[in-house]
Structure formats: structure tokens, C-alpha cells
Amino acid sequence: MKPVEEIEIKDYICEAHTPAIAAIDLGTNSCRILVARVNIAALQMMYFRARPRQDSWRIIDSMAKIVRLGEGIYDGEELSGSAIDRALEALEMCKQKIDTHNATYVRAVATEACRRATNTKILIDRAKKELNLDIDIISPSEEARLAITGCAAVLNPKVPYALVFDIGGGSTEIAWISLGGRNQPRRPGYPVPFNVIASISLPYGVVISSEEYGDKAFTIEACHELSEKVKEELNIFFQCNDIDHYIKQGLVQLLGSSGTVTTVAAMALDLQRYERTAVDGASFLVKDLDQVTQRILDMTDKERFDHPCIGGGRTELVIVGSAILRGIYERTKLDMVRVADRGVREGILIDLMSEVLRPNV
């Protein structure tokens, strides 16, 4: 039998060459974590080549838990005590995964609910004191950048511009980006360079908007009103960036990332249960997704609850999310939309991979 010291040294060498990294996204509705193992040698080769290597990094653990952190925040300005407790319970589970895999590079971010609340410091301080976990409250533009970075792998590099949207619990982030070009930064993990030209944070998310409309959130009238609000906000954004000009020339692609768009996509594919591999990176005709969003609105609450791609806990949110989604694709007037089952967490991992590489290049 080999000495314990020799085993520990080999474990240390292995971890030094293949460190674990972790990304936590504490959103308005859910708390999610991804833990990945990075192969530094393979990542270096991929970073300097146009063709990615599949063995450079892999997800080794993940979790998604509904916490409803933003519950009640539309009517008030504070996170409720129960919401903070739910968030901390989920963060404790995340910390256990970080410790289990001995993740050496970690970033945890919080988004719209924590941006809005006046008592966010209570949550941040307790996470640091009880879990030794630092949480960054990121800006809408940083949230959009991370989401795009996470989704970059499924963008079509042959189309020079893209509108990328992420429908969250507290807000909807939309970014206008350009692809390709020698002066645009490359990111380890994905060979397609991009640059964020402009971004906008719409004050409409599935949780916040559900609370705003209350019992009326499930009505056709409320959904139509919400879609129109989204289009009005986007009108200004489009005019400021002359986006319609590029759309008319056929130079723009549309990419969506969120629980809403992946759910609608899964239903459009008529999946009997949600399958990430079938949804992630798939392209759809907007008219097909529109038929699904209408079907969601026409379903009874029980039918939505029983649907394998919707399920309990999300029945009311998917209605509001569908209304936001409809507003986006009606304003863009694009025929196709690509779907990404990835986002902020993956974006954080890409940033962390740059940190892993820095001491080794």
C-alpha cells in the first residue's frame, strides 16, 4: 500500500493541474450553482486555437433551487425575512458543493431583487458571516455581459450582429452585440469573439410582473398589456442603436436564454420531459414559438401544472414569461430565434477560466 503522504501529494498535483471552479447565480426567483473541473493544459491549447477542445473543462456538479427571493418586493422595498432565510438555505447547499469539490476559484453574484431591496446588506452580511461566502450585487450591464458570455457558444458566427435576451425573475436583460473582428476579445472556452455595443434592462421579470398584476396576471388582457410595455421599451433602444436598419439587411440573429424560453422551446419540440441537449442551441421559427405561447395562455392551471416541461411552482411564471417573450419577438420582427440553456453561471465560469489561465500563460 502506498504511503498516505504520497497519495496526498498526487492529489495535490492533480488539483493543481485540474482545479475546480464554481459559479453561483442568486436571482429573484432561484439560486443556482455550477461547479466545473478545468484542465489547464487543454484549456491553454484551446485558448490559442480557433477549434475548441472538448476536454478542457467539464461540469461536475450543479443545483437549481427556487427561493423566491424577490417575493413581495414589488409592494415594498425590502427582502422579507423568510425570503432571506430561503436564500441562505440554498446558499448553504451551494457552499457544501464548493467545499466538497475544493473549488479554488469561486464567484457568487446577485441580481435584480438584491439591486432593488433596501435591506440587501442583511443577506450579504449573513452569507459572509455564516457561510464565508462573498456575494457581488452586479449591475444590469454586468448581468447582460455574463449572460452573453455564457451563451456565446451557440451564437452563429456567420451572422455579424445579435440580439441576446435573458428573461429573469426581476428584470429582462437585452443586449445588442457584434460578432467577429480581430480587435474583439477571445474568451477561453468559446472561439467566437464578440463585443457588447449596448444593453438595456427592462423592469419586467416573471416574479416582479406576476406580483404587479396579481390575479390579473393570468388574463389575456394583462399579458397583452405586458407585451406592449416590452415593445415600447424596446422601441427606444432600437432607435438609439439603429437596430432596425441591420435587421432589414438580414444581419441580425436572435438568441434567448431563460427558463421561459427553454420551456417554450421544449414544448415546441413536443418533448415528454425536459431534455437540455435537445433544447440548448436549437433554432425555431418564431411563429412556432408563438403558437406555443398561445397554447400556454389557453391551458388551465391544472394542465400547466401537469405538463412535464412546466411542472409545479412555475405555472404562473411561465404565463408572464410568455407575455414578455412575445413582446420581444414581435418587436424584433425576426423569423428565427435560437435558444440557449445557459447564461449567467456559464458566463461566470468563463471569466473564472481566464483567472485560472492567467498565472499559467
N, C-alpha and C positions, 0 to 999 in steps of 0.2 A: 504493500500500500504506500502511495506517495505521501510525503510529509504534508501536514496542513499548511505549512508556510509556503511550499511550492505551489499548492493549489491556489492559495490566496494571491500569490504573485501573478500566476497565469490569469486569474480572474481580473486582476487589476490591469494587466496588459490588454486583455480583451476589451474591457470597458473603455480604456484609453483610446483604442482604435475604433470602437463602435459605441460611442456614447449614446445615452438615451436623452431625448428632449421631449418637453411637454408643453402643450398649449391649452389654456382654459379660456372659454368664452362665456362670461356671465351676462346673459341677455335679460330682456324684460320678461320673457316667458320661460326660458330654460337655462340650465347650466350644463355646459358640455366640455369634455376634455378629450384630447388626442395625445397619445404617447407614441413616439416613433424611435426606432433604432437607426442610427446613422452609420454608414460605412465610409469613413473619412477618405480612404484611398479611392474607392469607387466614385465618391462624390467629387473629388478633385478631377478625376478623368472626365466626368460628365460636365463639370463646370467649364472645362476648356474645349469641349467638343460640342458640335451642333446636335449630335444624336444622343439622346438620354440613355442612361443605363438603368435597368430596372432594379438592380441590386444595390443601388446607392443608399436607399432608405426605405423602410417599411413600417407600417403601423403595427404596433404590438399590443396596444390596449386602447380602449375608448369607453365613453359613457355619455349618455344624454339623459338628463332628469328635469322634468317640469317643476319649476319652483314658483312661478307666478310672482316674481319679484316686483313687478310693476302694478300688481293688483291694487286698485283703489287710488292710484296716483293721479288719475285724471281729475278726480273730485278734490284731491288735496295736494299738498306739496311734499309729503313725507312718505318714506317707505314704512309700511306697517311693521310692528314687532314680529308678527307671525311670518311675514314675508322674509324678513331678515333672518329669522331662525331657520326657515326652509332653505334659504340660500346657503347659510353656514353649514347645514347638514350635508348639502350637495358638495360644497367646497371641501368638507372633511373627507368625503369619499374620494374626491379628486386628489387630495393630499396623500391619502393612503396609496393610491396608484403611483404617484410620484415617488414616494418612499420605497414602494415595492420594487420599482424598476431602477431606483437610484438615478433618477433623471438629474443631470448636471446643468442643463440649460432649461429654464422654465420662464414662461411669461403668462400672466393671467390678466385679462382685460375685462372691463365692464362697460356697458354701452348706455342706451337711451334712458332707462329707468334711473340709473345712477347719475346721469347727467342732469336729469330733471329734479331729482329729490334734494331737499334742503338738509336732510339728515344722513346723507350718504356716508359721512365720516364715521358714523357708528358702525356701519358694516365693515368699512375699510379697517378701522382700528381693531375690531374684534377678530377679523380674519388674520391680522398680523399678530395679535396677542395670543389667540387661541390655537392658531394653525401655523404660525410663522410663514404666512403667505402674503406676499405683496400683490396688490391689485391696482392696475392702472385704469383710470377712467379716461377713455380715449375720446377724441373729438370725432364728429361725424365724418370729416375728411379722412382721418386715420382709419376709421372703421371701413370706409369705402375702399381705401387703398389695400387694406388687409384682405378684404373680400375679393378684390380683383386679383391680387397676388395668388390667393388660394384657387381661383377659378382659371387662371391663365392657361393651364394645360389643355383645356377644352375649347379655347378660342381657335378660330380658323385663321392661321397666319397669312392666308392669301387675300383676306378682306382687310383693308387698311384701317378701318375705324370700327369701334364697337360701343354700344350702349350696354352697360352691365348694371343689373339691379339686384338688390337684396331686400326682400320684404321681411322686416323683423317684427318683434313684438311691440316696440315703442316707436319705431320710425321706419321709413323705407329709404335706403341709400341708392342713389343712381349716379353712375359715373360715365363720362364721355372720354374715351381713350383712343390713342393712336397706336398701331402695332408696327413692328419692324423698325428699321433705321439703325445705322451704326452708332449714333450718339445716345441711344436709349439703353438703359442698364439691363444687363442679363442677370438672371437670378438662378442660383443653384437649384436644381430640381426641375426647372422648366426652361426650354431653349428659346421660347418666344419672348422677345423683348417688347415692352410696352411703356407708354407714358400717359399719365393722367393729365388730360387737358383741363377738365373742370369736373366738379361733382356737386350734388345737391342732396340735402337731407330733407325728405318730405315728412311733415309731422303726423304721418298716418302709419300706424302699425296695427297688427292684428289684435293685440291686447288693448292698447290705448283707444283705438277706434271702436272696439266692441263695447268698452265702458262708456265712451262718448254717446253712442246711440242707444245703449241699454237694450231693452226688449225689442226696440225697433230695428236693431242691427240685422235681424233675420229677414226683414221685409225687402221686397224688390225695390221699393221707393228709396230706402236707406242705402242700399247697395248702388243704385243708380246715382244717388247724390254723391256718394263717396268716390265713385269712378270719375264723376265730373270734377270734383275737387282735385283729384290727382292730375287730370288733364290740364286744368287751369294752372296748377303749379308748374307743370312741365312746359307749358306754352312759353313762359318767361325764360326758362332755362334753354329751351330750343332756340328762341330768338336771339338770346345773348351769344350763343355759340354757333349760330347759322347751321344748325344740325340738319334742318330740312333740305338744305342745298345738297349735302352729302348723301342723304337718303335718296333723293331723286336721281342721283347719279349711280345708285346701286353700290355705294362704297361702305355701307354700314351693316353690321351684324348685331343681333340682339341676343344677349345671354342673361338668363335668370338663375338666381340662387336663393333658395329659401325652402322652408317646409311646405309653404303653399304651392310653389311652382313644381316641386318634386312630387307632391301628392297629386296634383292635376295631371302631371306627366304620366305617373303610374296608372291613373285611371284611363288616360288616353290610350295607353298600351294594353288596357284590359288585363292587368296583372291580378292574379288571385291573391297575391300577397306582395308587399313591397320588396323590390329587388334593386339594390343600389347599382349593381353592374348593368342592369337594363336601362336605368334612368340616366345615370351620370354620363354626360357627353352626347346624349341623344338629341336629335333635331325634330321639330314638329311644325306642321302648318299651324299658323295662328288660328285659323278657322276651326281646326280640330280641337285645340285647347279651349276655344270659345264655347264649343258645344259641351265640353266637359264642365266648364264653369256654370253654364246654364243648367246642366243636369244637377250639379251640386245645390244650386238655389232651389230647384224644383223638388229635391228629395225631402222626405220627412226627417225629423231629428233622429228617429229610430233607424231609418235607412242609412243615414250618415254614420251613426254610432256603430252599426253592424258591418259597415263596409271595411274590408280588410286593409285598405290603403288609407283610411281615415282614422277609425277607431275612437274610443272614448277619450275624453279630455281635450279633443281638438275639434269637435263637431261645430261649435260656434265660431271658432277662429278661422276655420277653412272657408266659411262663408264670407267673412270680412276680407280675408286674404284674396279670395277670388275676385272681389269687387276692386281691390287695389290693382291686382294683376290685369284685370280688364281695362282699367284706366290707362295703364302703361302701354299695352299693345295697341289700344285704339288710338292713342296719341302718336305713337311712332309710325303707325300705318305700314309696318313691315310685315311681310308674308310669312316669315320663318322666325322661330325662336329656338335657341339651343339651351339645354337645361344642364346645370351643374349641381351635383350633390356634394358640394364642398363650399368652403367660404372662409370666414374669419380664422377659424382654428388652423386650417391648412396654410393660410397666409402667415400666421404667426410661426408655424413650423419652418416655412421657407426663410423667414427672417432669422430664425434661430440657427438654421443651417449655415447661413452666412457667418454667424458668430463662431460656429464650430470650425469653419474653414479658415477664419482669419488668422489664428495662430499657426496654421499649417501650410500657408501659401506664401 
